[in-house]
Amino acid sequence: QRTTLDPHDPVANIRMGTRYLRNLLDRNGGNVDTALASYYQGLRSVRERGIFPETRRFVANVKALRPRF
């Protein structure tokens, strides 16, 4: 059963974001760094061009904040 989620609804938006991140984790073999990079930069870009320096900073920042949650 498919449920339509409204991206303007904060709860639905969080659900969509977490589902997308789960998908990226699965597509990257569970590699958190690559999944986060794909979330920020785009999966195709990461696969074809590698991880950009700006994306590496994003990944480091997200991982640094992880213990707070």
Contacts in CASP RR format, 6 or more apart in sequence:
PFRMAT RR
TARGET T0000
AUTHOR 0000-0000-0000
METHOD contacts of the structure
MODEL  1
QRTTLDPHDPVANIRMGTRYLRNLLDRNGGNVDTALASYYQGLRSVRERG
IFPETRRFVANVKALRPRF
5 12 0 8 1.000
5 13 0 8 1.000
5 15 0 8 1.000
5 16 0 8 1.000
6 12 0 8 1.000
7 13 0 8 1.000
7 16 0 8 1.000
20 39 0 8 1.000
21 35 0 8 1.000
21 36 0 8 1.000
21 39 0 8 1.000
24 35 0 8 1.000
24 36 0 8 1.000
24 38 0 8 1.000
24 39 0 8 1.000
24 43 0 8 1.000
25 31 0 8 1.000
25 32 0 8 1.000
25 35 0 8 1.000
27 35 0 8 1.000
27 38 0 8 1.000
27 43 0 8 1.000
28 34 0 8 1.000
28 35 0 8 1.000
28 38 0 8 1.000
28 43 0 8 1.000
32 63 0 8 1.000
33 51 0 8 1.000
33 59 0 8 1.000
33 63 0 8 1.000
34 46 0 8 1.000
34 51 0 8 1.000
36 58 0 8 1.000
36 59 0 8 1.000
36 62 0 8 1.000
36 63 0 8 1.000
37 46 0 8 1.000
37 51 0 8 1.000
37 55 0 8 1.000
37 56 0 8 1.000
37 58 0 8 1.000
37 59 0 8 1.000
38 46 0 8 1.000
40 55 0 8 1.000
40 58 0 8 1.000
40 59 0 8 1.000
41 51 0 8 1.000
41 52 0 8 1.000
41 55 0 8 1.000
46 55 0 8 1.000
51 59 0 8 1.000
END
